[in-house]
């Protein structure tokens, strides 16, 4: 390879002014990329897998709050998480009286028939006394805020649920690939 | 009542707990025009931190002032854009 430096005008080193102009151009481009990233919409993707009364709250509270921050939120409900979106079942979510050492009754008593009903109604009373929003209120509020609730098609079929039994505006006909796509684009991903 | 700005709308969130004060404030601010101020009245002690965090993390809103007293937490939020 020749080491001669050709002296054709096209290969002249750029002048200071040209470099300054180029830097300015790149700075503007960087600023516009940063702006686009910010205003391009932050995204949050939640996977909701649990259907007990206590575990139904975190995805709904976080989804509605993130929507208030301006996030585009999708919540993909699978397995027992489907019950949160089921109009009838969502009103009857239970609190398990066993398996949680923080419950006021010992596990050995919690396992007795009917104890889940007792602990569930204790919790429902607390929810009501403390003016905590109900599951239904949180779902309706989240939908108003633009949260997209998705019901996993595979689990719908596995559980033999009727697609019409879900709240209006719940998206059905979606699977794991949709969830992965949402997670890949999201700034925050949570499995609950 | 603060004197250096006018309140355009008042939102009563008394008796509501997390996440409703934040969520309802967002909906109320959406109804304002830029420059207008929302007064939000809450009984939720967590709303002081939550509204501050929400206003900091959300484009187009500015938290002007927060007042505490008699189990009430009052927030003044300006819509900036």
Interface residues (C-beta under 8 A of the other chain):
Chain A: X38 X39 X61 X64 X65 X67 X68 X69 X70 X130 X131 X132 X133 X138 X141 X144 X145
Chain B: X15 X16 X17 X18 X19 X20 X22 X23 X25 X26 X27 X54 X57 X58 X59
